[in-house]
């Protein structure tokens, strides 16, 4: 079973009980853990999470996740090629004009052969990936 890519919107939805996607994201995440799915993300996604949660009570959860994922080799540093491909796609407005972090995520996902993302973002679907909630 291929790993699942964790994205910012999904992670924030788990941590923020007031988030509109909290319930859906929490249910899917619990199922992923129950099924023993391998979870991956990039340093850039965790930077986004860190920025989004800087003034939130779950800011420590972001760093806890970073440390756990790093120790388990589940935290990906995008390659120079991933970043270059991401900027090229960003400039062209691919995937419904997704943001740069998403475009770099898409490049990483393609390089690693990932198809599913813990997200509900239309940009991931437009890029050919399967959003899980």
FISERO-888162 format. One record per atom (N, C-alpha, C): atom name; x, y, z; residue in one letter. Coordinates in steps of 0.2 Angstrom, whole numbers, plus 5000, padded with zeros to 4 digits. Each point is the difference from the previous one (the first is absolute). Layout:
// residues N
site/c1/c2/c3/code
CA/X/Y/Z/A
...
// end
This chain:
// residues 133
site/c1/c2/c3/code
N/5004/4994/5000/X
CA/4996/5006/5000/X
C/5004/5006/5000/X
N/4999/5005/4995/X
CA/5004/5006/5000/X
C/4999/5005/5006/X
N/5005/5003/5002/X
CA/4999/5005/5005/X
C/4995/5006/4998/X
N/4998/5003/5005/X
CA/4995/5006/4999/X
C/5004/5006/5002/X
N/4999/5005/4995/X
CA/5003/5007/5001/X
C/4996/5004/5005/X
N/5003/5003/5005/X
CA/4996/5004/5005/X
C/5001/5007/4998/X
N/4994/5004/4999/X
CA/5001/5007/4998/X
C/4997/5004/5005/X
N/5002/5007/5000/X
CA/4998/5005/5005/X
C/4993/5000/5002/X
N/4996/5000/4995/X
CA/4992/5001/5002/X
C/4998/4994/5004/X
N/5002/4994/4998/X
CA/4998/4994/5004/X
C/5003/5000/5007/X
N/5006/5002/5001/X
CA/5003/5000/5006/X
C/4997/5006/5005/X
N/4999/5006/4997/X
CA/4997/5005/5004/X
C/4993/4998/5002/X
N/4997/4996/4996/X
CA/4993/4998/5001/X
C/5000/4995/5006/X
N/5005/4996/5001/X
CA/5000/4996/5005/X
C/5001/5004/5007/X
N/5005/5004/5000/X
CA/5002/5004/5006/X
C/4994/5005/5002/X
N/4997/5003/4995/X
CA/4996/5006/5002/X
C/4992/4997/5000/X
N/4998/4999/5006/X
CA/4993/4997/5001/X
C/4995/5005/4997/X
N/5001/5006/4999/X
CA/4995/5005/4997/X
C/5001/5000/4992/X
N/5004/4996/4998/X
CA/5001/5000/4992/X
C/4994/4997/4997/X
N/4998/5002/4994/X
CA/4994/4998/4997/X
C/5001/4992/4998/X
N/5006/4998/4999/X
CA/5002/4994/4998/X
C/5002/4995/5005/X
N/5000/5002/5007/X
CA/5002/4996/5005/X
C/4998/4993/5001/X
N/4993/5000/5000/X
CA/4997/4993/5000/X
C/5002/4995/4995/X
N/4999/5003/4993/X
CA/5002/4996/4995/X
C/5007/4998/5000/X
N/5005/5004/5001/X
CA/5007/4999/5000/X
C/5002/4995/5006/X
N/4997/5001/5006/X
CA/5001/4996/5006/X
C/4998/4993/4998/X
N/4994/4999/4997/X
CA/4998/4993/4998/X
C/5005/4997/4995/X
N/5002/5003/4995/X
CA/5004/4997/4995/X
C/5007/4999/5003/X
N/5003/5005/5004/X
CA/5006/4998/5003/X
C/5000/4994/5005/X
N/4995/5000/5004/X
CA/4999/4994/5004/X
C/5000/4993/4996/X
N/4997/5000/4995/X
CA/5000/4994/4995/X
C/5007/4999/4997/X
N/5003/5005/4998/X
CA/5007/4999/4998/X
C/5005/4997/5005/X
N/4999/5003/5006/X
CA/5004/4997/5006/X
C/4998/4993/5001/X
N/4994/4998/5000/X
CA/4997/4994/5002/X
C/5002/4995/4994/X
N/5001/5002/4994/X
CA/5002/4996/4995/X
C/5007/4999/4999/X
N/5004/5004/5004/X
CA/5007/4999/5000/X
C/5003/5004/4994/X
N/4997/5004/4997/X
CA/5003/5004/4994/X
C/5006/5004/5002/X
N/5005/4999/4996/X
CA/5006/5005/5001/X
C/4998/5007/4997/X
N/5002/5005/5004/X
CA/4998/5006/4999/X
C/5007/5004/4999/X
N/5000/5004/4995/X
CA/5005/5005/4998/X
C/4998/5007/4999/X
N/5005/5004/5001/X
CA/4999/5007/4998/X
C/5006/5004/4999/X
N/5000/5006/4998/X
CA/5006/5004/4999/X
C/5002/5005/5005/X
N/5006/5002/5001/X
CA/5002/5005/5004/X
C/4996/5006/4999/X
N/4998/5002/4993/X
CA/4997/5006/4998/X
C/4993/5000/5003/X
N/4996/4994/5000/X
CA/4994/4999/5003/X
C/5000/5002/5007/X
N/5005/4997/5004/X
CA/5000/5002/5007/X
C/5002/5007/5001/X
N/5004/5003/4996/X
CA/5001/5007/5000/X
C/4993/5004/5000/X
N/4996/4998/4995/X
CA/4993/5003/4999/X
C/4996/4999/5006/X
N/5000/4994/5003/X
CA/4996/4998/5006/X
C/5003/5005/5006/X
N/5006/5000/5000/X
CA/5003/5004/5006/X
C/4998/5008/4999/X
N/5000/5002/4994/X
CA/4998/5007/4999/X
C/4992/5001/5002/X
N/4996/4995/4998/X
CA/4993/5000/5001/X
C/4998/5000/5007/X
N/5004/4996/5004/X
CA/4999/4999/5007/X
C/5004/5004/5005/X
N/5004/5005/4998/X
CA/5004/5003/5004/X
C/4997/5003/5006/X
N/4994/5002/5000/X
CA/4996/5004/5005/X
C/4995/4995/5003/X
N/5000/4994/4999/X
CA/4995/4995/5002/X
C/5003/4995/5005/X
N/4995/4998/5004/X
CA/5002/4995/5005/X
C/5003/4994/4998/X
N/4999/4998/4993/X
CA/5003/4994/4998/X
C/5007/5001/4996/X
N/5003/5005/5001/X
CA/5006/5001/4997/X
C/5006/4995/5002/X
N/4999/4998/5006/X
CA/5005/4995/5003/X
C/4999/4993/4996/X
N/4994/4999/4998/X
CA/4998/4994/4996/X
C/5003/4999/4994/X
N/5001/5006/4997/X
CA/5004/5001/4993/X
C/5007/4997/5001/X
N/5004/5003/5005/X
CA/5006/4998/5001/X
C/5001/4992/5002/X
N/4995/4998/5004/X
CA/5000/4993/5003/X
C/5000/4996/4993/X
N/4995/5001/4996/X
CA/4999/4996/4994/X
C/5007/5001/4996/X
N/5003/5006/4999/X
CA/5006/5000/4996/X
C/5005/4996/5003/X
N/5001/5000/5007/X
CA/5005/4995/5003/X
C/4999/4993/4999/X
N/4993/4998/5001/X
CA/4999/4993/4999/X
C/5001/4998/4992/X
N/4998/5004/4996/X
CA/5000/4998/4993/X
C/5008/5000/4998/X
N/5004/5005/5002/X
CA/5007/5000/4999/X
C/5003/4993/5002/X
N/4999/4999/5006/X
CA/5003/4994/5003/X
C/4998/4993/4997/X
N/4994/5000/4997/X
CA/4997/4994/4996/X
C/5002/5001/4992/X
N/5004/5004/4998/X
CA/5001/5001/4993/X
C/4994/5001/4996/X
N/4995/5004/5003/X
CA/4994/5001/4996/X
C/5000/5008/4998/X
N/5005/5004/5001/X
CA/5000/5007/4999/X
C/5005/5001/4994/X
N/4997/5002/4994/X
CA/5004/5001/4994/X
C/5002/5007/4999/X
N/5007/5000/4999/X
CA/5003/5007/4997/X
C/4999/5000/4993/X
N/4996/5004/4997/X
CA/5000/5001/4993/X
C/5007/5001/4996/X
N/5001/4996/4995/X
CA/5006/5001/4996/X
C/5000/5006/4996/X
N/5006/5002/4998/X
CA/5000/5006/4995/X
C/4996/4999/4994/X
N/4999/4994/4998/X
CA/4996/4999/4994/X
C/4993/5001/5002/X
N/4998/4997/5006/X
CA/4993/5001/5002/X
C/4998/5007/5000/X
N/5004/5004/5003/X
CA/4999/5008/5001/X
C/5000/5003/4993/X
N/5005/4998/4996/X
CA/5000/5003/4993/X
C/4993/4998/4996/X
N/4998/4994/5000/X
CA/4994/4998/4997/X
C/4994/5003/5003/X
N/5000/5001/5007/X
CA/4995/5004/5003/X
C/4999/5007/4998/X
N/5006/5003/4999/X
CA/4999/5007/4998/X
C/4998/5001/4993/X
N/5002/4995/4996/X
CA/4998/5000/4992/X
C/4993/4999/5000/X
N/4997/4995/5004/X
CA/4993/4999/5000/X
C/4996/5006/5003/X
N/5003/5003/5005/X
CA/4997/5006/5003/X
C/4999/5006/4995/X
N/5006/5001/4997/X
CA/5000/5006/4995/X
C/4995/4999/4994/X
N/4999/4993/4998/X
CA/4995/4999/4995/X
C/4993/5000/5002/X
N/4999/5000/5007/X
CA/4993/5000/5003/X
C/4997/4993/4999/X
N/5004/4995/5000/X
CA/4997/4993/5000/X
C/4996/4998/5006/X
N/4996/4995/5000/X
CA/4996/4998/5005/X
C/4995/5005/5003/X
N/4997/5004/4996/X
CA/4995/5005/5003/X
C/5004/5005/5003/X
N/5006/5002/4998/X
CA/5004/5005/5003/X
C/5001/4999/5008/X
N/5002/4994/5001/X
CA/5002/4998/5007/X
C/5006/5004/5002/X
N/5001/5001/5007/X
CA/5006/5003/5003/X
C/5006/4996/4999/X
N/5006/5004/5001/X
CA/5006/4997/4999/X
C/5002/4994/5004/X
N/4998/5000/5006/X
CA/5001/4994/5005/X
C/4996/4994/4997/X
N/4994/5001/4998/X
CA/4996/4994/4996/X
C/5004/4998/4994/X
N/5002/5004/4996/X
CA/5004/4998/4994/X
C/5006/4996/5002/X
N/5004/5002/5005/X
CA/5006/4996/5002/X
C/4997/4993/5003/X
N/4995/5001/5004/X
CA/4997/4993/5002/X
C/4998/4996/4994/X
N/4997/5002/4995/X
CA/4998/4996/4994/X
C/5007/4997/4997/X
N/5005/5004/5000/X
CA/5006/4997/4997/X
C/5003/4995/5004/X
N/5000/5001/5007/X
CA/5002/4994/5005/X
C/4996/4994/4999/X
N/4993/5001/5000/X
CA/4996/4994/4999/X
C/5001/4996/4994/X
N/5001/5004/4994/X
CA/5001/4996/4994/X
C/5007/4997/5000/X
N/5005/5003/5003/X
CA/5006/4996/5001/X
C/5000/4994/5004/X
N/4996/5000/5005/X
CA/4999/4995/5005/X
C/4995/4995/4998/X
N/4996/5001/4994/X
CA/4995/4996/4998/X
C/4994/5000/5005/X
N/4998/5005/5003/X
CA/4995/5001/5005/X
C/4994/5002/4996/X
N/4994/4998/5002/X
CA/4994/5001/4996/X
C/4994/5003/5005/X
N/5001/4999/5006/X
CA/4995/5002/5005/X
C/5002/5006/5004/X
N/4996/5005/5002/X
CA/5002/5005/5004/X
C/4995/5001/5006/X
N/5002/5001/5006/X
CA/4996/5002/5005/X
C/4998/5007/5000/X
N/4995/5002/4996/X
CA/4998/5006/4998/X
C/4993/5000/4997/X
N/4997/5006/4999/X
CA/4994/5000/4996/X
C/5000/5006/4995/X
N/5006/5002/4999/X
CA/5002/5005/4995/X
C/4999/4999/4993/X
N/4996/5004/4996/X
CA/4999/4998/4993/X
C/5006/5001/4996/X
N/5005/5003/5002/X
CA/5007/5001/4997/X
C/5003/4993/4999/X
N/4999/4996/5005/X
CA/5003/4993/5000/X
C/4997/4996/4995/X
N/4993/5000/5000/X
CA/4996/4997/4995/X
C/5002/5002/4993/X
N/5001/5006/4999/X
CA/5001/5003/4994/X
C/5007/4998/4997/X
N/5005/4998/5005/X
CA/5006/4998/4998/X
C/5000/4992/4999/X
N/4995/4997/5001/X
CA/4999/4993/4999/X
C/5001/4996/5006/X
N/4999/5002/5006/X
CA/5001/4997/5006/X
C/4993/4998/5003/X
N/5000/4996/5005/X
CA/4993/4998/5003/X
C/5000/5003/5007/X
N/4996/5005/5001/X
CA/4999/5003/5006/X
C/4996/4995/5005/X
N/5001/5000/5006/X
CA/4997/4994/5004/X
C/4994/5003/5004/X
N/4999/5006/5000/X
CA/4994/5002/5003/X
C/4997/5007/4997/X
// end
